[in-house]
């Protein structure tokens, strides 16, 4: 089962996770190499990677002692189709989109029973 759009957009809402995805556009990377690019702990980066994996945006594969991360660009297909449903969009301001998502995720659920 594919991750929900909510899961994908929640994963994309974080600037660190977007930066990780940009890094993985270049090539597969070891978790330790990803972590070395950020001023946070390996555990914090691992949590970001877990969120990305749960959203289907990356995969992680253990090769010997090293865990490798690989971008899964097809995971963005449904999100892209959803955004295109609003018409042909100009280049998206991801920071504005992040603020929008934060407001949406913080809003109380009106449909909750």
LOVEXFI-25676 format. One record per atom (N, C-alpha, C): residue in one letter; residue number from 1; x, y, z. Coordinates in steps of 0.05 Angstrom, whole numbers. Layout:
N
<residu->a; num->NUM; x->X; y->Y; z->Z>
...
//
This chain:
113
<residu->x; num->1; x->17; y->-24; z->0>
<residu->x; num->1; x->0; y->0; z->0>
<residu->x; num->1; x->18; y->25; z->0>
<residu->x; num->2; x->12; y->43; z->-18>
<residu->x; num->2; x->27; y->68; z->-20>
<residu->x; num->2; x->21; y->86; z->4>
<residu->x; num->3; x->42; y->101; z->13>
<residu->x; num->3; x->37; y->120; z->35>
<residu->x; num->3; x->16; y->141; z->26>
<residu->x; num->4; x->2; y->152; z->45>
<residu->x; num->4; x->-18; y->172; z->39>
<residu->x; num->4; x->-5; y->199; z->32>
<residu->x; num->5; x->-20; y->215; z->18>
<residu->x; num->5; x->-10; y->242; z->11>
<residu->x; num->5; x->-3; y->257; z->36>
<residu->x; num->6; x->-19; y->254; z->58>
<residu->x; num->6; x->-13; y->268; z->83>
<residu->x; num->6; x->15; y->260; z->93>
<residu->x; num->7; x->22; y->234; z->91>
<residu->x; num->7; x->48; y->225; z->100>
<residu->x; num->7; x->70; y->237; z->83>
<residu->x; num->8; x->66; y->237; z->57>
<residu->x; num->8; x->87; y->248; z->39>
<residu->x; num->8; x->90; y->278; z->44>
<residu->x; num->9; x->68; y->293; z->45>
<residu->x; num->9; x->71; y->322; z->49>
<residu->x; num->9; x->82; y->328; z->77>
<residu->x; num->10; x->75; y->313; z->97>
<residu->x; num->10; x->86; y->317; z->124>
<residu->x; num->10; x->116; y->313; z->124>
<residu->x; num->11; x->125; y->293; z->109>
<residu->x; num->11; x->154; y->287; z->107>
<residu->x; num->11; x->168; y->310; z->92>
<residu->x; num->12; x->155; y->321; z->72>
<residu->x; num->12; x->167; y->343; z->56>
<residu->x; num->12; x->166; y->370; z->71>
<residu->x; num->13; x->150; y->372; z->92>
<residu->x; num->13; x->147; y->397; z->106>
<residu->x; num->13; x->172; y->406; z->121>
<residu->x; num->14; x->189; y->387; z->127>
<residu->x; num->14; x->213; y->393; z->143>
<residu->x; num->14; x->237; y->401; z->125>
<residu->x; num->15; x->250; y->423; z->130>
<residu->x; num->15; x->272; y->432; z->113>
<residu->x; num->15; x->296; y->413; z->113>
<residu->x; num->16; x->301; y->400; z->136>
<residu->x; num->16; x->323; y->380; z->137>
<residu->x; num->16; x->317; y->357; z->119>
<residu->x; num->17; x->292; y->347; z->120>
<residu->x; num->17; x->285; y->324; z->102>
<residu->x; num->17; x->287; y->332; z->73>
<residu->x; num->18; x->278; y->357; z->66>
<residu->x; num->18; x->281; y->365; z->38>
<residu->x; num->18; x->310; y->367; z->30>
<residu->x; num->19; x->327; y->376; z->48>
<residu->x; num->19; x->356; y->377; z->42>
<residu->x; num->19; x->367; y->349; z->38>
<residu->x; num->20; x->359; y->330; z->54>
<residu->x; num->20; x->367; y->302; z->51>
<residu->x; num->20; x->359; y->292; z->23>
<residu->x; num->21; x->335; y->298; z->15>
<residu->x; num->21; x->325; y->289; z->-11>
<residu->x; num->21; x->342; y->301; z->-33>
<residu->x; num->22; x->349; y->327; z->-30>
<residu->x; num->22; x->367; y->340; z->-50>
<residu->x; num->22; x->394; y->326; z->-52>
<residu->x; num->23; x->404; y->318; z->-29>
<residu->x; num->23; x->430; y->304; z->-29>
<residu->x; num->23; x->428; y->277; z->-43>
<residu->x; num->24; x->406; y->264; z->-39>
<residu->x; num->24; x->402; y->237; z->-50>
<residu->x; num->24; x->396; y->238; z->-80>
<residu->x; num->25; x->390; y->262; z->-90>
<residu->x; num->25; x->386; y->265; z->-119>
<residu->x; num->25; x->412; y->259; z->-134>
<residu->x; num->26; x->435; y->265; z->-121>
<residu->x; num->26; x->461; y->261; z->-133>
<residu->x; num->26; x->468; y->232; z->-135>
<residu->x; num->27; x->464; y->217; z->-113>
<residu->x; num->27; x->472; y->189; z->-112>
<residu->x; num->27; x->463; y->177; z->-86>
<residu->x; num->28; x->463; y->150; z->-84>
<residu->x; num->28; x->458; y->137; z->-59>
<residu->x; num->28; x->479; y->145; z->-39>
<residu->x; num->29; x->472; y->146; z->-14>
<residu->x; num->29; x->491; y->154; z->7>
<residu->x; num->29; x->488; y->137; z->32>
<residu->x; num->30; x->511; y->133; z->45>
<residu->x; num->30; x->510; y->120; z->71>
<residu->x; num->30; x->498; y->139; z->92>
<residu->x; num->31; x->484; y->127; z->111>
<residu->x; num->31; x->471; y->143; z->132>
<residu->x; num->31; x->492; y->161; z->146>
<residu->x; num->32; x->515; y->151; z->151>
<residu->x; num->32; x->536; y->168; z->164>
<residu->x; num->32; x->544; y->192; z->147>
<residu->x; num->33; x->545; y->188; z->120>
<residu->x; num->33; x->551; y->210; z->103>
<residu->x; num->33; x->529; y->231; z->102>
<residu->x; num->34; x->504; y->222; z->103>
<residu->x; num->34; x->482; y->240; z->104>
<residu->x; num->34; x->484; y->256; z->130>
<residu->x; num->35; x->488; y->242; z->152>
<residu->x; num->35; x->489; y->255; z->178>
<residu->x; num->35; x->511; y->275; z->181>
<residu->x; num->36; x->534; y->270; z->167>
<residu->x; num->36; x->557; y->289; z->169>
<residu->x; num->36; x->551; y->316; z->157>
<residu->x; num->37; x->530; y->318; z->141>
<residu->x; num->37; x->523; y->344; z->128>
<residu->x; num->37; x->506; y->362; z->146>
<residu->x; num->38; x->498; y->352; z->170>
<residu->x; num->38; x->480; y->367; z->187>
<residu->x; num->38; x->492; y->371; z->215>
<residu->x; num->39; x->485; y->393; z->228>
<residu->x; num->39; x->496; y->399; z->255>
<residu->x; num->39; x->479; y->386; z->277>
<residu->x; num->40; x->469; y->362; z->272>
<residu->x; num->40; x->453; y->348; z->292>
<residu->x; num->40; x->464; y->320; z->295>
<residu->x; num->41; x->454; y->306; z->314>
<residu->x; num->41; x->464; y->279; z->320>
<residu->x; num->41; x->456; y->259; z->299>
<residu->x; num->42; x->471; y->237; z->298>
<residu->x; num->42; x->465; y->215; z->280>
<residu->x; num->42; x->437; y->205; z->286>
<residu->x; num->43; x->429; y->204; z->311>
<residu->x; num->43; x->403; y->194; z->319>
<residu->x; num->43; x->381; y->212; z->307>
<residu->x; num->44; x->386; y->239; z->307>
<residu->x; num->44; x->366; y->258; z->296>
<residu->x; num->44; x->363; y->254; z->266>
<residu->x; num->45; x->386; y->250; z->252>
<residu->x; num->45; x->385; y->246; z->223>
<residu->x; num->45; x->371; y->219; z->218>
<residu->x; num->46; x->377; y->199; z->234>
<residu->x; num->46; x->364; y->173; z->230>
<residu->x; num->46; x->333; y->175; z->233>
<residu->x; num->47; x->324; y->192; z->251>
<residu->x; num->47; x->295; y->196; z->253>
<residu->x; num->47; x->284; y->209; z->228>
<residu->x; num->48; x->298; y->229; z->217>
<residu->x; num->48; x->289; y->241; z->192>
<residu->x; num->48; x->288; y->221; z->170>
<residu->x; num->49; x->308; y->204; z->169>
<residu->x; num->49; x->309; y->183; z->148>
<residu->x; num->49; x->286; y->164; z->151>
<residu->x; num->50; x->279; y->157; z->175>
<residu->x; num->50; x->257; y->139; z->181>
<residu->x; num->50; x->231; y->152; z->170>
<residu->x; num->51; x->227; y->178; z->175>
<residu->x; num->51; x->203; y->191; z->165>
<residu->x; num->51; x->202; y->190; z->135>
<residu->x; num->52; x->225; y->196; z->122>
<residu->x; num->52; x->226; y->195; z->93>
<residu->x; num->52; x->220; y->167; z->82>
<residu->x; num->53; x->230; y->146; z->96>
<residu->x; num->53; x->226; y->119; z->88>
<residu->x; num->53; x->196; y->111; z->92>
<residu->x; num->54; x->184; y->119; z->114>
<residu->x; num->54; x->156; y->113; z->118>
<residu->x; num->54; x->138; y->127; z->98>
<residu->x; num->55; x->147; y->150; z->87>
<residu->x; num->55; x->132; y->164; z->66>
<residu->x; num->55; x->138; y->152; z->39>
<residu->x; num->56; x->156; y->133; z->37>
<residu->x; num->56; x->162; y->120; z->12>
<residu->x; num->56; x->181; y->137; z->-6>
<residu->x; num->57; x->193; y->158; z->6>
<residu->x; num->57; x->210; y->176; z->-10>
<residu->x; num->57; x->238; y->165; z->-12>
<residu->x; num->58; x->246; y->148; z->6>
<residu->x; num->58; x->273; y->135; z->5>
<residu->x; num->58; x->270; y->106; z->13>
<residu->x; num->59; x->291; y->91; z->6>
<residu->x; num->59; x->293; y->64; z->17>
<residu->x; num->59; x->320; y->63; z->32>
<residu->x; num->60; x->322; y->45; z->51>
<residu->x; num->60; x->347; y->41; z->65>
<residu->x; num->60; x->354; y->11; z->62>
<residu->x; num->61; x->380; y->6; z->56>
<residu->x; num->61; x->389; y->-21; z->52>
<residu->x; num->61; x->415; y->-25; z->67>
<residu->x; num->62; x->416; y->-46; z->83>
<residu->x; num->62; x->440; y->-52; z->98>
<residu->x; num->62; x->459; y->-68; z->81>
<residu->x; num->63; x->483; y->-59; z->77>
<residu->x; num->63; x->504; y->-73; z->62>
<residu->x; num->63; x->528; y->-76; z->81>
<residu->x; num->64; x->531; y->-100; z->92>
<residu->x; num->64; x->551; y->-103; z->112>
<residu->x; num->64; x->544; y->-87; z->137>
<residu->x; num->65; x->562; y->-70; z->146>
<residu->x; num->65; x->557; y->-54; z->169>
<residu->x; num->65; x->545; y->-27; z->162>
<residu->x; num->66; x->543; y->-21; z->136>
<residu->x; num->66; x->535; y->6; z->127>
<residu->x; num->66; x->506; y->5; z->117>
<residu->x; num->67; x->490; y->24; z->126>
<residu->x; num->67; x->463; y->27; z->116>
<residu->x; num->67; x->463; y->49; z->95>
<residu->x; num->68; x->453; y->42; z->71>
<residu->x; num->68; x->453; y->60; z->49>
<residu->x; num->68; x->425; y->71; z->44>
<residu->x; num->69; x->423; y->96; z->36>
<residu->x; num->69; x->397; y->109; z->30>
<residu->x; num->69; x->396; y->114; z->0>
<residu->x; num->70; x->372; y->109; z->-11>
<residu->x; num->70; x->368; y->113; z->-39>
<residu->x; num->70; x->342; y->128; z->-43>
<residu->x; num->71; x->342; y->149; z->-60>
<residu->x; num->71; x->319; y->164; z->-66>
<residu->x; num->71; x->299; y->148; z->-83>
<residu->x; num->72; x->274; y->150; z->-77>
<residu->x; num->72; x->253; y->137; z->-92>
<residu->x; num->72; x->235; y->159; z->-106>
<residu->x; num->73; x->244; y->170; z->-128>
<residu->x; num->73; x->231; y->193; z->-140>
<residu->x; num->73; x->202; y->187; z->-148>
<residu->x; num->74; x->195; y->162; z->-154>
<residu->x; num->74; x->168; y->156; z->-162>
<residu->x; num->74; x->148; y->161; z->-140>
<residu->x; num->75; x->158; y->161; z->-115>
<residu->x; num->75; x->140; y->166; z->-92>
<residu->x; num->75; x->128; y->194; z->-93>
<residu->x; num->76; x->140; y->212; z->-108>
<residu->x; num->76; x->129; y->239; z->-110>
<residu->x; num->76; x->108; y->241; z->-132>
<residu->x; num->77; x->105; y->220; z->-147>
<residu->x; num->77; x->86; y->221; z->-170>
<residu->x; num->77; x->58; y->229; z->-162>
<residu->x; num->78; x->47; y->216; z->-141>
<residu->x; num->78; x->19; y->221; z->-133>
<residu->x; num->78; x->17; y->250; z->-122>
<residu->x; num->79; x->37; y->258; z->-106>
<residu->x; num->79; x->37; y->286; z->-96>
<residu->x; num->79; x->38; y->306; z->-119>
<residu->x; num->80; x->55; y->300; z->-138>
<residu->x; num->80; x->57; y->318; z->-161>
<residu->x; num->80; x->31; y->320; z->-176>
<residu->x; num->81; x->18; y->297; z->-180>
<residu->x; num->81; x->-8; y->296; z->-194>
<residu->x; num->81; x->-29; y->312; z->-179>
<residu->x; num->82; x->-28; y->310; z->-152>
<residu->x; num->82; x->-47; y->325; z->-135>
<residu->x; num->82; x->-43; y->355; z->-139>
<residu->x; num->83; x->-17; y->364; z->-138>
<residu->x; num->83; x->-11; y->392; z->-141>
<residu->x; num->83; x->-18; y->402; z->-169>
<residu->x; num->84; x->-14; y->386; z->-189>
<residu->x; num->84; x->-21; y->394; z->-217>
<residu->x; num->84; x->-51; y->397; z->-220>
<residu->x; num->85; x->-66; y->384; z->-203>
<residu->x; num->85; x->-95; y->387; z->-204>
<residu->x; num->85; x->-105; y->415; z->-199>
<residu->x; num->86; x->-87; y->432; z->-189>
<residu->x; num->86; x->-94; y->460; z->-185>
<residu->x; num->86; x->-87; y->477; z->-209>
<residu->x; num->87; x->-79; y->464; z->-230>
<residu->x; num->87; x->-71; y->478; z->-255>
<residu->x; num->87; x->-41; y->478; z->-258>
<residu->x; num->88; x->-33; y->488; z->-280>
<residu->x; num->88; x->-4; y->489; z->-285>
<residu->x; num->88; x->8; y->508; z->-265>
<residu->x; num->89; x->26; y->498; z->-249>
<residu->x; num->89; x->38; y->514; z->-228>
<residu->x; num->89; x->65; y->524; z->-235>
<residu->x; num->90; x->71; y->548; z->-227>
<residu->x; num->90; x->98; y->560; z->-230>
<residu->x; num->90; x->116; y->545; z->-210>
<residu->x; num->91; x->141; y->552; z->-211>
<residu->x; num->91; x->160; y->541; z->-191>
<residu->x; num->91; x->149; y->546; z->-163>
<residu->x; num->92; x->149; y->525; z->-147>
<residu->x; num->92; x->136; y->527; z->-121>
<residu->x; num->92; x->156; y->538; z->-101>
<residu->x; num->93; x->145; y->556; z->-84>
<residu->x; num->93; x->160; y->566; z->-61>
<residu->x; num->93; x->157; y->546; z->-39>
<residu->x; num->94; x->177; y->529; z->-35>
<residu->x; num->94; x->174; y->507; z->-16>
<residu->x; num->94; x->172; y->517; z->13>
<residu->x; num->95; x->184; y->540; z->18>
<residu->x; num->95; x->182; y->551; z->45>
<residu->x; num->95; x->153; y->559; z->51>
<residu->x; num->96; x->140; y->572; z->31>
<residu->x; num->96; x->112; y->579; z->34>
<residu->x; num->96; x->95; y->554; z->37>
<residu->x; num->97; x->101; y->534; z->21>
<residu->x; num->97; x->87; y->509; z->22>
<residu->x; num->97; x->90; y->496; z->49>
<residu->x; num->98; x->114; y->497; z->60>
<residu->x; num->98; x->119; y->486; z->87>
<residu->x; num->98; x->102; y->500; z->108>
<residu->x; num->99; x->100; y->527; z->106>
<residu->x; num->99; x->84; y->542; z->125>
<residu->x; num->99; x->54; y->534; z->123>
<residu->x; num->100; x->45; y->530; z->98>
<residu->x; num->100; x->18; y->521; z->93>
<residu->x; num->100; x->13; y->494; z->106>
<residu->x; num->101; x->31; y->475; z->102>
<residu->x; num->101; x->28; y->449; z->114>
<residu->x; num->101; x->28; y->449; z->144>
<residu->x; num->102; x->45; y->466; z->156>
<residu->x; num->102; x->46; y->468; z->185>
<residu->x; num->102; x->20; y->478; z->195>
<residu->x; num->103; x->8; y->498; z->182>
<residu->x; num->103; x->-19; y->508; z->190>
<residu->x; num->103; x->-40; y->486; z->188>
<residu->x; num->104; x->-39; y->472; z->166>
<residu->x; num->104; x->-59; y->450; z->161>
<residu->x; num->104; x->-56; y->428; z->182>
<residu->x; num->105; x->-32; y->420; z->188>
<residu->x; num->105; x->-27; y->398; z->206>
<residu->x; num->105; x->-33; y->407; z->235>
<residu->x; num->106; x->-31; y->433; z->241>
<residu->x; num->106; x->-36; y->443; z->268>
<residu->x; num->106; x->-66; y->448; z->272>
<residu->x; num->107; x->-82; y->450; z->251>
<residu->x; num->107; x->-110; y->456; z->254>
<residu->x; num->107; x->-125; y->432; z->265>
<residu->x; num->108; x->-144; y->436; z->283>
<residu->x; num->108; x->-159; y->414; z->294>
<residu->x; num->108; x->-175; y->401; z->272>
<residu->x; num->109; x->-178; y->375; z->274>
<residu->x; num->109; x->-192; y->360; z->254>
<residu->x; num->109; x->-222; y->364; z->258>
<residu->x; num->110; x->-235; y->376; z->238>
<residu->x; num->110; x->-263; y->382; z->240>
<residu->x; num->110; x->-280; y->357; z->235>
<residu->x; num->111; x->-269; y->338; z->220>
<residu->x; num->111; x->-284; y->314; z->213>
<residu->x; num->111; x->-282; y->292; z->234>
<residu->x; num->112; x->-267; y->297; z->255>
<residu->x; num->112; x->-263; y->276; z->276>
<residu->x; num->112; x->-290; y->271; z->290>
<residu->x; num->113; x->-296; y->246; z->296>
<residu->x; num->113; x->-321; y->239; z->310>
<residu->x; num->113; x->-322; y->249; z->338>
//
